[in-house]
């Protein structure tokens, strides 16, 4: 049964973010991504469409929806623009502090 598979996979889940919490991209990730996008290794937004990463990086916060069960360490978040983003690493996000909320 699918639920048995998800229960089995949940023991491998590693994310420490609280489900449905407000999160933001870490400054380290934003800096790294900006540097990468400006490098000659950058090949563009590819399959995501023009401007995808600019839009993604411009988000001030996201709602953390959870970890992908069969991809431990990868998360699903919803941006303030209403888009759902998935497959990003959990260590690229941090929960907002009380002051930021």
MIDOSE-1310 file (N, C-alpha, C; in nm, 2 decimals, decimal comma, always signed):
residues 101
xxxx	+0,08/-0,12/+0,00/+0,00/+0,00/+0,00/+0,09/+0,12/+0,00; +0,04/+0,23/-0,07/+0,12/+0,35/-0,07/+0,15/+0,41/+0,07; +0,06/+0,40/+0,16/+0,08/+0,46/+0,29/+0,19/+0,39/+0,37; +0,20/+0,25/+0,34/+0,31/+0,18/+0,41/+0,44/+0,22/+0,36
xxxx	+0,45/+0,25/+0,23/+0,57/+0,30/+0,17/+0,61/+0,43/+0,23; +0,52/+0,52/+0,24/+0,54/+0,65/+0,30/+0,59/+0,64/+0,44; +0,52/+0,55/+0,52/+0,56/+0,53/+0,66/+0,70/+0,47/+0,66; +0,74/+0,38/+0,57/+0,87/+0,33/+0,57/+0,98/+0,44/+0,54
xxxx	+0,94/+0,52/+0,44/+1,03/+0,63/+0,40/+1,05/+0,73/+0,50; +0,95/+0,75/+0,59/+0,96/+0,86/+0,69/+1,07/+0,84/+0,79; +1,12/+0,72/+0,81/+1,23/+0,70/+0,90/+1,36/+0,76/+0,84; +1,36/+0,78/+0,71/+1,48/+0,84/+0,65/+1,48/+0,99/+0,64
xxxx	+1,36/+1,05/+0,67/+1,35/+1,19/+0,66/+1,44/+1,27/+0,76; +1,50/+1,37/+0,71/+1,60/+1,44/+0,79/+1,58/+1,58/+0,82; +1,48/+1,64/+0,76/+1,46/+1,79/+0,77/+1,42/+1,83/+0,91; +1,48/+1,93/+0,96/+1,45/+1,98/+1,10/+1,35/+2,10/+1,10
xxxx	+1,30/+2,14/+0,98/+1,21/+2,25/+0,97/+1,07/+2,21/+1,02; +1,00/+2,30/+1,08/+0,86/+2,27/+1,13/+0,76/+2,28/+1,02; +0,68/+2,17/+1,00/+0,59/+2,18/+0,89/+0,49/+2,30/+0,90; +0,46/+2,37/+0,79/+0,38/+2,48/+0,78/+0,43/+2,61/+0,85
xxxx	+0,56/+2,61/+0,88/+0,63/+2,73/+0,93/+0,67/+2,82/+0,82; +0,69/+2,95/+0,86/+0,74/+3,04/+0,76/+0,89/+3,03/+0,76; +0,94/+3,02/+0,64/+1,09/+3,00/+0,62/+1,14/+3,10/+0,52; +1,27/+3,12/+0,52/+1,33/+3,20/+0,41/+1,46/+3,13/+0,36
xxxx	+1,50/+3,18/+0,25/+1,63/+3,12/+0,20/+1,74/+3,17/+0,29; +1,84/+3,09/+0,31/+1,96/+3,13/+0,38/+2,04/+3,23/+0,30; +2,10/+3,32/+0,37/+2,18/+3,42/+0,30/+2,30/+3,36/+0,22; +2,35/+3,25/+0,27/+2,46/+3,18/+0,21/+2,41/+3,12/+0,07
xxxx	+2,29/+3,06/+0,07/+2,24/+3,01/-0,06/+2,21/+3,12/-0,16; +2,15/+3,23/-0,11/+2,12/+3,34/-0,20/+2,25/+3,40/-0,26; +2,35/+3,41/-0,18/+2,48/+3,46/-0,23/+2,54/+3,37/-0,33; +2,54/+3,24/-0,29/+2,60/+3,14/-0,38/+2,52/+3,13/-0,52
xxxx	+2,39/+3,14/-0,51/+2,31/+3,13/-0,63/+2,33/+3,26/-0,72; +2,34/+3,37/-0,66/+2,36/+3,50/-0,73/+2,50/+3,49/-0,80; +2,60/+3,44/-0,73/+2,73/+3,43/-0,79/+2,73/+3,33/-0,90; +2,67/+3,22/-0,88/+2,66/+3,12/-0,99/+2,59/+3,17/-1,11
xxxx	+2,48/+3,25/-1,09/+2,40/+3,30/-1,20/+2,48/+3,40/-1,28; +2,58/+3,47/-1,22/+2,66/+3,56/-1,29/+2,79/+3,50/-1,35; +2,81/+3,37/-1,32/+2,93/+3,31/-1,38/+2,91/+3,26/-1,52; +3,02/+3,22/-1,58/+3,00/+3,16/-1,72/+2,96/+3,02/-1,72
xxxx	+2,94/+2,96/-1,60/+2,89/+2,82/-1,59/+2,74/+2,82/-1,60; +2,67/+2,94/-1,57/+2,53/+2,95/-1,58/+2,47/+2,93/-1,72; +2,38/+2,84/-1,73/+2,33/+2,81/-1,86/+2,18/+2,86/-1,88; +2,14/+2,93/-1,78/+2,00/+2,99/-1,78/+1,90/+2,91/-1,70
xxxx	+1,78/+2,95/-1,70/+1,68/+2,89/-1,62/+1,63/+2,75/-1,67; +1,67/+2,72/-1,80/+1,64/+2,59/-1,85/+1,50/+2,56/-1,85; +1,46/+2,44/-1,81/+1,33/+2,39/-1,81/+1,23/+2,47/-1,73; +1,28/+2,55/-1,64/+1,19/+2,62/-1,55/+1,13/+2,75/-1,61
xxxx	+1,19/+2,80/-1,72/+1,14/+2,91/-1,79/+1,22/+3,04/-1,75; +1,22/+3,13/-1,84/+1,29/+3,26/-1,82/+1,25/+3,33/-1,69; +1,35/+3,37/-1,61/+1,33/+3,45/-1,49/+1,29/+3,36/-1,37; +1,29/+3,23/-1,38/+1,25/+3,15/-1,27/+1,33/+3,17/-1,14
xxxx	+1,46/+3,17/-1,16/+1,55/+3,18/-1,04/+1,55/+3,32/-0,98; +1,53/+3,42/-1,07/+1,52/+3,56/-1,02/+1,40/+3,58/-0,93; +1,29/+3,52/-0,98/+1,16/+3,53/-0,91/+1,17/+3,45/-0,78; +1,23/+3,33/-0,78/+1,25/+3,25/-0,66/+1,33/+3,32/-0,56
xxxx	+1,45/+3,37/-0,60/+1,54/+3,44/-0,51/+1,48/+3,57/-0,45; +1,38/+3,63/-0,52/+1,32/+3,75/-0,47/+1,22/+3,73/-0,36; +1,18/+3,61/-0,34/+1,07/+3,58/-0,24/+1,13/+3,61/-0,10; +1,06/+3,69/-0,02/+1,10/+3,72/+0,12/+1,08/+3,60/+0,21
xxxx	+0,98/+3,53/+0,19/+0,95/+3,41/+0,27/+0,86/+3,31/+0,20; +0,86/+3,19/+0,25/+0,79/+3,08/+0,20/+0,71/+3,01/+0,31; +0,62/+2,93/+0,28/+0,56/+2,84/+0,38/+0,62/+2,70/+0,35; +0,68/+2,64/+0,45/+0,74/+2,51/+0,44/+0,63/+2,41/+0,45
xxxx	+0,61/+2,33/+0,34/+0,50/+2,23/+0,34/+0,54/+2,09/+0,38; +0,67/+2,06/+0,37/+0,72/+1,93/+0,42/+0,84/+1,88/+0,33; +0,89/+1,77/+0,38/+1,00/+1,70/+0,31/+0,94/+1,60/+0,21; +1,00/+1,58/+0,10/+0,96/+1,49/+0,00/+0,99/+1,35/+0,05
xxxx	+0,89/+1,26/+0,07/+0,92/+1,13/+0,13/+1,02/+1,05/+0,07; +1,02/+1,04/-0,06/+1,12/+0,95/-0,13/+1,25/+1,03/-0,17; +1,26/+1,15/-0,12/+1,38/+1,23/-0,15/+1,43/+1,30/-0,02; +1,48/+1,22/+0,08/+1,52/+1,28/+0,21/+1,61/+1,40/+0,19
xxxx	+1,59/+1,51/+0,26/+1,67/+1,63/+0,25/+1,62/+1,73/+0,15; +1,51/+1,69/+0,08/+1,45/+1,78/-0,02/+1,31/+1,82/+0,02; +1,28/+1,95/+0,00/+1,16/+2,00/+0,06/+1,06/+2,06/-0,05; +0,94/+2,09/+0,00/+0,83/+2,15/-0,08/+0,80/+2,28/+0,00
xxxx	+0,80/+2,39/-0,07/+0,77/+2,52/-0,01/+0,67/+2,59/-0,10; +0,59/+2,68/-0,05/+0,50/+2,77/-0,12/+0,55/+2,91/-0,11; +0,57/+2,98/-0,22/+0,62/+3,12/-0,22/+0,51/+3,21/-0,19; +0,54/+3,34/-0,15/+0,44/+3,44/-0,13/+0,37/+3,48/-0,26
xxxx	+0,42/+3,44/-0,37/+0,36/+3,46/-0,50/+0,26/+3,35/-0,53; +0,24/+3,25/-0,45/+0,15/+3,14/-0,47/+0,20/+3,02/-0,54; +0,33/+3,03/-0,59/+0,39/+2,92/-0,66/+0,44/+2,81/-0,56; +0,43/+2,69/-0,59/+0,49/+2,58/-0,51/+0,62/+2,54/-0,57
xxxx	+0,73/+2,54/-0,49/+0,86/+2,50/-0,53/+0,90/+2,37/-0,46; +0,96/+2,28/-0,54/+1,00/+2,15/-0,47/+1,13/+2,11/-0,52; +1,20/+2,02/-0,45/+1,33/+1,96/-0,48/+1,45/+2,04/-0,43; +1,42/+2,15/-0,37/+1,54/+2,23/-0,31/+1,58/+2,16/-0,18
xxxx	+1,71/+2,18/-0,14/+1,76/+2,12/-0,02/+1,71/+2,19/+0,10; +1,69/+2,11/+0,21/+1,64/+2,17/+0,33/+1,73/+2,26/+0,40; +1,86/+2,24/+0,37/+1,96/+2,34/+0,44/+1,97/+2,47/+0,37; +1,89/+2,49/+0,26/+1,89/+2,62/+0,19/+1,79/+2,71/+0,25
xxxx	+1,71/+2,66/+0,35/+1,61/+2,74/+0,42/+1,63/+2,74/+0,57; +1,58/+2,85/+0,63/+1,58/+2,86/+0,77/+1,44/+2,92/+0,82; +1,40/+2,88/+0,94/+1,27/+2,93/+0,99/+1,29/+3,07/+1,02; +1,18/+3,15/+1,00/+1,19/+3,29/+1,04/+1,19/+3,30/+1,20
xxxx	+1,26/+3,40/+1,24/+1,26/+3,43/+1,39/+1,13/+3,49/+1,43; +1,10/+3,50/+1,56/+0,98/+3,56/+1,61/+0,97/+3,71/+1,56; +1,09/+3,78/+1,56/+1,09/+3,92/+1,52/+1,06/+3,94/+1,37; +1,09/+3,83/+1,29/+1,07/+3,84/+1,15/+0,92/+3,81/+1,11
x	+0,85/+3,74/+1,20/+0,71/+3,71/+1,17/+0,63/+3,82/+1,21
